[in-house]
Amino acid sequence: MTRMGSMKHLWRPLAALTTLAAIPAAFAGAVPDRVYVSVEKDHKLQVFNTRGDRVGDIAVCQRPRHMMFLPGHGQIIVSCGDSDQLGIVDVAAGKQVATVPVGESPEIFDLSPDGKTAYVSIEDDNVLAAYDIASKKPLFQVPTGKEPEGVHVTLDGKFAYVTSEAADAVHYIDLAQQKVVKTIKTGKRPRRLVPLAAANELWVTNELEASIAVIDTHTQQVKLKIALPVEGVPASDVTPVGMAVSPDGANVWVGLGRANRVARINAADKTMAQQVPVGRRAWGLAMHPNGKTLYVVNGLSDELTLIDTAAAKALRTVSTGRTPSGVLVQP
């Protein structure tokens, strides 16, 4: 998504302290029972518990979007499109503690398996850029098609997939060689990526085609497309972007954008099983690790909707602030 001029621009309850001793050592820095929503126009992360009750907010860099936990879940790294930074947030302290300078208009990123390197799509420079998080130093860049966005690094850390919205393609990048080794045509305006490792598949949302392209990660070719029709809604308003996979890999949930719905796709037979109405422009999605609750950011109605995945119905919708973008869950 291109930079827009109009977008330039935790506390935690003491009771949560008593629960920290009970969580695994690997998550000793984490604050449990939290959902983080990046809010672009307020330059904050809004903080909720997993039931949707708001508990605070954290001021961060300008126009925060994509988020990930760093190893241990004690820190969140967030891309900030208008300050050209990655922000580092200490979740226990409830504040941003560092920034990493990056190129103009960072979009989505993924981390190396050890969590030390961030691979960031830099939209205005049309590159995938690698940064050392600890030293805050740039490592290298790989040219891509115009408007790169989605990034997925393979589990072995050797390759990355990057969507190019303007090229209607996904670039398969050898990170050691620092070059694109294959360009895979996917559909109109590919946005986000999720892997289904057990099936050797990578799913890609085509925002302007109302479809998902399924890439075979052995052949690096699109083996099929999944159409996303919505009854009573023009195809031009079915604009899929974010996805979330159930813990067992059996289902993929996809936000249908201006269709104001999310859909559940059966991963085995690639059929749309259910649709759930949500707010305006269903955008970012995140699944609770137990698979029971899906969290959906509604970007144009400034809301977060919680969905019961078994019943396929909305549990509640809460206000987030202006233009929410991403969502991240710590159980």
N, C-alpha and C positions, 0 to 999 in steps of 0.2 A: 504494500500500500504506500503510495507516495506521501511525502511529508506535506502536511496541510498547515498553512499559516495560523489558522484558528487554534491549532493544538500546540503552539509554541509556549508557549507559556511554560507504644503497645504496653500500649501498656498491657499487662496481663494480670488477671486476678491473682491475689496472693495464694488462693487455694490451689492454683496450678503448681505452685512450688512443691507441695506435698506429694505430687504424683511423679516428680522427676526421678526419684529413687527407684520407682517401679519399672521404668522403661529400660530396654536393653542398653548395654554400655555403648554400642555402636551409635545410639541416638541420644547420648548423654547431654548434648547441647541443644537438643530439640525441645520445643514447647508443645506438649501433646494437645490433642483436641482443638486443632486450629485449621481454619480455611483462610487463605490469603487471596485477595482480589486486587489486581493492579488497576488503578483508576487514572486514565490518561490526563484528563483535564484538571484534576485536583492534585496531581503529582504525589500520590500517596498509594500505599497499600492499605486497604481496609481489612481489618482482622475480625473474623467471626469464629465462633465455635462450630463444630461439625453439625450442630442442629440448626444453624443459621442465625444464632443470636450474635449481634455485633458486640465486640469487646474492646475495640480501640482502632487506632490507625497509626501508620508509620510514614513520616515524610521522607520522600526519596528524590532522586534526580528527575529531570523534566520529561514528561510523557512516558511513564513506565508501561511496559507491555509484557513481554514474555518473561517468565520466572522459572527457576529451577533451584532445588536444594543443592548446596555443596555437600561433600561427604560428611556424615554425622548429623545432617539436618539442623545444625546449629546456626547456619547462615543461609540466606537466600541471595542468589545472584539474579539481577533484574536488568533487562535492556531498557535504556531510556533514549527514545528516538529523537528528542529535541535538544538534549544536552550532549549527545554523542558520547555516551558513557555506558558502562556496566556498573550498576550500583551493587554494593555488598552490604547486606542487612544482617545485623545480629538480632536473632529473633528473641532471645532472652532479655536483652537490653531494650529491645523495641526501638532500634534506631539504625539508620544507615551509618556505617563505620568507615567505609572506604569507597573509592571509585576507580575504575579502570578506563582510561581514555581509549576510544575506538574511532572508527571512521564515521563519515556522515550518515546519519539516519540508520542506526542499527535496527534490525528486525528481530528475527528468531535466532536462537543459538542452541548448540548442544555441547556437552562436555566430553572430554576424553574419559576413558574408563577409570582412570585414577583421579579424576576431578581437578587436575592441575591446569588443563588447557581448555579455553573456550573457543569454539569455532562459530563465528558470528557472520550472518549474512548482512552485508553492508549495502543497503539499497542504492544510495546515490553514487557509490563507487563501482557497483556491479561486480562485487567480489565476495568470495568466502574468505574471511580473515581469521587467522589464528593468533591468540593472545595468551601469554603466560600470566595466570591470575596472580600468583604471589609477587612477581617482580613488576607486574603491570606493563610489561613490554610486548610490543608486537613481534610475532615470530615470522609469519609469511602471509602472502595473499595468493589466491587462485582466481583468475578471471572467470566470470560466469556470464550467462545471458542477462538481459536487463531485468531489473527489479527482482533480485533474488530474495527469497523469504524463508520457506521451511528448510530446516536442517535436521538431518539424522545421521549420527555417527554409529558405525557398526560396533557390535559388542567387543570385537577384537581391537578396535581403535585404528584399523588400517584404512578404512574408507569412509567417505561421507557422501550422502545424497543431499542435493540442494535443489529446491524448486526455483524456476525462473518464470515469473508471472507473464512477462512480455514475450518470452520465447516459447511458451506453451510446452515446457519440457522440464525434466529432472536431469541434473548433471550428476554423474557418478564419478567421484573424485578419489584418486589415489593420494592419500595424505603424505606418504613417504616421498613420492615423486613430485608432489605438489602440482598436480595437473589433472584436468578432466580427461578421463579415459573412455567415457561413453556419455552420449547425450540421448536421453530416452524421451521421445514425444509422448505426452500423456493426455492432453486435452486443453481446453481453453482456460487459461489463468489458473494453473495449479498453485495451491496455497500451502497446505500442511501435509505432514507425513506421519504415519504410525506403522511400526513393524509388527507383523505376526510371525515371530521367529519359528514357531513350531510348524508353520505351513510354508516357510521360506517365501514369505510375501511381504511387500511393502505397499500400503494403501495410501493413495494420494487424492485429495479433494480437488476437483476441477470446478472452481467457483462459477465460471460463466458457461458451464456446460451441464449443470445439474447432474453431476456424475462423480463416481470414484473410479480412478484407474488403479488396477491391481497389478503390481510389478512382480514378476518372478525373480527372486534375488539370486537364482543360479544362472539364469540366462540374461538377466538385466533387460528384459523385454516386458511390455504390457501384455498380459495374457488374457485379460478381459476388462470390461467396464461394467460398473453397476449403475444403472439409471436410478434416479431419485425423484420419481413423480409424486406430486402432492395434489390430491383431488381438489378442484376449485381454485387452485393457485397457478398463475401463468408460470411456465418454465423459467422465464426471465427473472422471476422472484424467488426461485429455488437456488440459493447461492451458498453451497456448502463450504465451510472453512474448517472449524475445529473438529477433532475426533477424540474419543477415549475408548480404550479397550477394556473389556471385563477381565477380572483377574484370571479366569480360566481360559481366556482367549476365545471363548465361544461366540462372543458378540462384540460388534463395534458400534458405538453410538456416534452419530454425526450431527453437528449443528447445521441447520438448513437456512441460516441467514435470514433474509427478508421474508421467507416463508413462515417465520415465527414458530418453528417447530424443531424438535430433535427427532431423529429416527434411529431405531435399533435395527442393525443389519446382522443377519445370521452369517457368521464367518465361514461356515462350512459350505452352504449352498448359495451364498451371496444374494439372498433375498431380503427385501425389506419386511421385517416382521411387525413393527409397530411404529406409530408416530405419537408424539406427545406435544400438545400446544404449550408454548412458553411465552416469554415476553418478546419484544421487538428486536429483531436481528440477533438470533441465537448465534453466538460467536465462539468464545473459549469454553472448553469442557474439561472437567477433571473427574475421575472416578475415585470414590473412597476405596482404600485397599481391600475392604471386605466385600466390595462389589454391590452393596445394598443401596448406596446413594450415589447419584450422579449430580454434579454441580455444574450449572449452565449459566454463563454470563450473557446477559441480554444487553447488547451494546447501545441500542437506541432508546431503550426504556430505563436505562440506568439501574439494572436489577440483577440479582442472583436468584435463580430458581433451583430448588432442591427437588430431585425426582426419585421416587421409589422405583427402583429398576425392576423389581419382581412384579409389581402391580402396574407398571408403566403409567404412572400418574404423578402430577406435581404435588409435593407435600406442602411447600410454602414458597413464597417469593418475597425477597427483602430488598430494600434500597441499598445501593452501593456508593453513590456519588456519581460524578459526571463522566460518562464514557468509560465504563469498565471494559477491560480487554482480556486479561488472563486470570486463571484461577489455579491454585496450588493447595493440596490437602496434606496436613500432618495429623494422622489419627492419634 
